[in-house]
Amino acid sequence: MSDWIIMLVSVLAAVAAVEVVRRALRSRLIGERWVLAGPLVRRCTWPAFATAVVATVYTLYEPGMAQSADTAIQRASTLAMIAAVAWLVIQSAYAVTDVVLERLHAVEGERNRRARRIRTQIALVRRVATAVIVVVALGAMLFSFPQVRALGAGLLASAGIAGVVAGIAAQSTLGNMVAGLQLAFSDAIRLDDVVVVQDEWGRIEELTLTYVVLRLWDERRLVLPVSYFTSNAFENWTRHGSRVIGTVLLRVDWSVPVEELRTELYRALREHPLWDQKDWTLQVTDVLPNGLVELRALMSAADSASAWDLRCDMREHMVTFVREKYPESLPRFRVDTP
């Protein structure tokens, strides 16, 4: 009976020690100076409690404390120990990478593209690491059974055939996983990239080893297998930077004063907050068969969303300007009759 009391007191002491560490990490003295303190508390509190309890039981339990259930208790404590340690390692890795991801998420400007690439790679690598840890933990659990260890030689002998069968059965899944790593480390797409896929415009919201989630402009979600991006063409508007040049087309009569429209466009752009103060122009790009002149206005913006709003505003402004100042230049068709 005294052994059980000692174990209970030890478990309570281990839990209290973890609680002391948790409170210390949340204190101002440590929490404000060590950036890893917050993520560790958020991610590792419950795994740490579980590991402390299981490790104490696993260490202090001795055969003979419960003669009728010695084997079952030892095996359960071993399995629980493996699971708790794996859980704690996974959450610790996530806590460390959370600090890096939060810092990268705040990066803007010219360094934003590189930051998004690193975020994408970290997100995929930690998913791979989690899968590896889980597989290793499951393997350790299985090999804690003597019957499984006895079958080890036979399993290794048949590993070649089993590997071929598993490879054929999981060909699509394995292909997607390889494609996911290829996308992440080839820098083809990154988180928050603006892409056009299947005539749909959106941003990369989530990138995993098997699928990609595209958040469309109208808040719909398009989910595609990762292999789609390695075997099909798609547009990436932020491949080398987020800056985009927008286009506005105007089709007007030949009498339109092009120089006055060019001056008005520049004046309107200088007053618009979405123009990045870099590129702009207004050119006559075509004479159409229906007797109209095509004008193309170009303007640059910091990103695709800003470019879309800027284009719409400039189109509306120029249409209003032509209608009010030069109504004789509105589109018209001329017909000669005998």
C-alpha positions in Angstrom: 0.0 0.0 0.0 2.9 2.4 0.8 4.2 1.9 -2.8 1.0 3.2 -4.2 1.0 6.2 -1.9 4.5 7.0 -2.9 3.5 6.8 -6.6 0.5 9.0 -6.0 2.6 11.6 -4.2 5.2 11.4 -7.0 2.6 11.9 -9.7 1.1 14.9 -7.9 4.6 16.3 -7.4 5.4 15.9 -11.2 2.1 17.6 -12.1 2.9 20.5 -9.7 6.4 20.8 -11.2 4.9 21.1 -14.7 2.4 23.7 -13.4 5.2 25.7 -11.8 7.1 25.8 -15.1 3.9 26.7 -17.0 3.2 29.7 -14.6 6.9 30.8 -14.9 6.7 30.8 -18.7 3.5 32.8 -18.5 5.0 35.4 -16.1 6.1 38.8 -17.4 9.7 38.2 -16.3 10.1 35.3 -18.8 7.2 35.6 -21.2 8.1 39.1 -22.3 11.8 38.3 -22.8 11.6 34.8 -24.4 9.5 34.7 -27.5 9.2 30.9 -27.3 7.5 31.0 -23.9 4.0 31.8 -25.2 3.9 29.1 -28.0 5.3 26.5 -25.6 2.6 27.2 -23.0 -0.1 27.2 -25.7 1.1 24.0 -27.4 2.7 21.9 -24.8 0.7 22.3 -21.6 -1.4 19.2 -21.8 1.3 17.0 -23.5 3.6 18.0 -20.6 1.1 17.1 -18.0 0.4 13.7 -19.7 4.2 13.0 -20.1 4.9 13.9 -16.5 2.2 11.6 -15.2 3.0 8.7 -17.5 6.8 9.0 -17.0 6.3 9.0 -13.2 4.1 5.8 -13.3 6.5 4.2 -15.8 9.5 4.9 -13.6 8.1 4.0 -10.2 6.0 1.0 -11.0 7.6 -2.2 -9.9 6.4 -5.8 -10.6 4.6 -7.2 -7.6 2.6 -4.0 -6.8 -0.4 -5.6 -8.6 0.3 -9.3 -9.1 -2.8 -10.0 -11.0 -2.3 -7.3 -13.6 1.5 -6.8 -13.7 1.8 -7.6 -17.4 -1.1 -5.5 -18.5 -0.1 -2.5 -16.4 3.5 -2.6 -17.6 2.4 -2.9 -21.3 -0.2 -0.1 -20.9 2.4 2.2 -19.2 4.9 1.5 -22.0 2.4 2.3 -24.7 1.2 5.5 -22.9 4.8 6.6 -22.4 5.6 6.3 -26.1 2.4 8.1 -27.1 2.9 10.9 -24.5 6.5 11.5 -25.6 5.6 11.5 -29.3 2.8 14.0 -28.5 5.1 16.3 -26.6 7.8 16.2 -29.3 5.3 17.0 -32.0 3.8 19.9 -30.1 7.2 21.2 -29.1 8.2 21.2 -32.8 5.0 23.1 -33.7 5.7 25.6 -30.9 9.2 26.4 -32.3 8.0 26.7 -35.8 5.0 28.9 -34.8 7.5 31.6 -33.7 9.2 31.5 -37.0 5.9 31.5 -39.0 4.5 34.5 -37.0 7.6 36.5 -37.7 7.5 35.6 -41.4 3.8 36.4 -41.6 4.5 40.0 -40.6 7.1 40.5 -43.4 5.9 42.9 -46.1 7.3 44.7 -49.1 10.1 43.2 -51.3 10.9 40.5 -48.7 7.4 39.2 -48.6 7.9 36.8 -51.5 10.9 35.1 -49.8 9.0 35.0 -46.5 6.0 33.2 -48.1 8.3 30.7 -49.7 9.9 29.9 -46.3 6.5 29.7 -44.7 5.3 27.2 -47.2 8.4 25.0 -46.8 8.2 25.1 -43.0 4.5 24.2 -43.0 5.2 21.2 -45.3 8.3 20.0 -43.5 6.6 20.0 -40.1 3.8 18.0 -41.5 6.3 15.5 -42.8 8.1 15.4 -39.5 4.8 14.8 -37.7 4.0 11.9 -40.0 7.5 10.4 -39.4 7.2 10.8 -35.6 3.7 9.2 -35.6 5.0 6.3 -37.7 8.0 5.7 -35.5 5.8 5.9 -32.4 3.4 3.3 -33.8 6.3 1.1 -34.7 7.7 1.3 -31.2 4.3 0.5 -29.8 4.0 -2.6 -32.0 7.5 -3.8 -31.2 6.7 -3.6 -27.5 4.6 -6.8 -28.0 6.8 -10.0 -28.0 4.6 -11.6 -30.6 5.3 -8.8 -33.0 9.0 -9.0 -32.4 8.9 -12.7 -33.2 7.3 -11.9 -36.5 10.0 -9.4 -37.4 12.2 -11.7 -39.4 9.2 -13.0 -41.5 8.1 -9.4 -42.1 11.5 -8.3 -43.3 11.7 -11.3 -45.6 8.4 -10.4 -47.3 9.1 -6.6 -47.2 10.0 -6.6 -50.9 6.7 -8.1 -52.1 4.8 -6.0 -49.6 6.6 -2.8 -50.7 5.7 -3.5 -54.4 2.0 -4.1 -53.5 1.8 -1.1 -51.2 3.5 1.1 -53.9 1.0 0.1 -56.5 -1.9 0.6 -54.2 -0.8 4.0 -52.9 0.7 5.3 -56.2 -1.7 8.3 -56.4 -1.1 9.2 -52.7 2.7 8.9 -52.9 2.7 10.9 -56.2 0.8 13.7 -54.5 3.2 13.7 -51.5 6.2 13.9 -53.8 4.5 16.6 -55.8 3.8 18.6 -52.6 7.5 18.5 -51.7 8.4 19.4 -55.2 6.1 22.5 -55.2 7.4 23.7 -51.8 11.1 23.5 -52.6 10.9 24.4 -56.3 9.2 27.7 -55.3 6.5 27.2 -57.9 3.7 28.3 -55.6 3.7 29.6 -52.0 1.1 30.4 -49.4 -0.8 33.6 -50.3 0.3 33.4 -53.9 -2.3 34.8 -56.4 -3.0 32.2 -59.0 -5.5 31.6 -61.8 -6.5 28.0 -62.1 -9.3 26.7 -64.4 -10.3 30.3 -65.1 -10.7 30.9 -61.4 -8.8 33.7 -59.6 -7.8 33.2 -56.0 -5.1 32.9 -53.4 -3.3 29.9 -52.0 -4.9 29.5 -48.6 -3.5 26.0 -47.6 -0.8 23.8 -49.1 -0.4 20.3 -47.8 1.4 17.2 -49.0 -1.8 15.9 -50.8 -4.0 18.9 -51.7 -4.0 22.6 -52.3 -6.9 24.9 -51.1 -7.5 28.0 -53.3 -9.6 30.8 -51.7 -11.4 32.4 -54.6 -12.4 36.0 -54.9 -16.0 35.3 -53.9 -14.9 33.4 -50.7 -15.5 29.9 -52.3 -12.8 27.3 -51.8 -11.4 25.3 -54.7 -9.6 22.1 -53.5 -7.2 20.5 -56.0 -4.7 17.6 -55.7 -1.1 18.8 -55.5 -0.3 16.7 -58.6 -2.6 19.1 -60.6 0.0 21.9 -60.3 2.9 19.7 -61.5 1.0 18.4 -64.5 -1.1 21.4 -65.7 -0.4 24.9 -66.6 -1.6 27.7 -64.3 -1.0 31.4 -63.8 1.0 32.7 -60.8 0.7 36.5 -60.6 3.1 36.8 -57.6 5.8 34.4 -58.8 8.6 37.1 -58.5 6.7 39.8 -56.7 3.2 41.0 -55.8 3.3 44.1 -58.0 0.8 44.0 -60.9 0.0 46.2 -63.9 -3.7 46.6 -64.7 -5.3 47.4 -68.0 -8.3 49.5 -68.9 -9.6 49.5 -72.5 -11.7 52.3 -73.9 -13.4 52.2 -77.3 -14.4 55.6 -78.5 -15.0 57.7 -81.6 -12.1 59.0 -83.8 -12.8 62.5 -82.7 -11.5 61.8 -79.1 -8.7 64.1 -78.0 -6.1 61.5 -76.9 -3.7 64.0 -75.3 -6.4 65.4 -73.0 -7.4 61.9 -71.9 -3.8 61.1 -71.2 -3.5 64.2 -69.1 -6.7 63.5 -67.2 -5.6 59.8 -66.5 -2.3 60.9 -65.0 -4.1 63.5 -62.8 -6.6 61.0 -61.6 -3.8 58.4 -60.9 -1.8 60.8 -58.8 -4.7 61.4 -56.6 -5.7 57.7 -56.2 -4.3 56.0 -53.1 -4.0 52.6 -54.8 -1.6 53.7 -57.5 2.0 52.8 -56.5 3.4 56.0 -58.3 5.4 53.9 -60.8 4.0 52.8 -64.2 1.2 54.3 -66.3 0.5 55.1 -69.9 -2.4 55.7 -72.3 -1.9 54.5 -75.9 -4.0 54.1 -79.0 -3.6 50.3 -79.5 -6.0 49.5 -82.4 -8.5 50.8 -85.0 -11.5 48.5 -85.0 -13.4 47.4 -88.1 -16.6 49.0 -86.7 -15.1 52.5 -86.9 -14.0 52.9 -83.3 -10.6 53.6 -81.8 -9.3 51.4 -79.0 -7.4 53.2 -76.2 -5.4 51.1 -73.6 -4.6 52.6 -70.2 -2.0 50.9 -68.1 -1.5 51.4 -64.4 0.5 49.6 -61.7 -0.5 48.7 -58.2 1.1 46.9 -55.2 -0.9 43.7 -55.6 -3.6 42.1 -57.7 -6.5 43.1 -55.4 -5.4 46.8 -55.4 -4.9 46.6 -59.2 -8.5 45.3 -59.7 -10.0 48.2 -57.6 -7.7 50.7 -59.3 -8.8 49.5 -62.8 -12.5 49.7 -61.9 -12.1 53.2 -60.5 -10.1 54.5 -63.5 -12.5 53.0 -66.0 -15.4 54.7 -64.2 -13.6 58.0 -64.0 -12.5 58.0 -67.7 -16.0 57.0 -68.9 -17.5 59.9 -66.9 -14.8 62.3 -68.2 -15.5 61.4 -71.8 -19.2 61.6 -71.4 -19.2 65.0 -69.7 -16.3 66.7 -71.4 -16.3 65.2 -74.9 -19.8 63.8 -75.6 -19.1 64.0 -79.3 -16.4 61.3 -78.8 -18.8 58.7 -77.5 -18.9 55.5 -79.5 -21.1 55.9 -82.6 -21.6 54.1 -85.9 -21.7 56.0 -89.2 -23.8 54.8 -92.1 -23.6 56.3 -95.6 -26.9 56.2 -97.6 -27.3 57.2 -101.2 
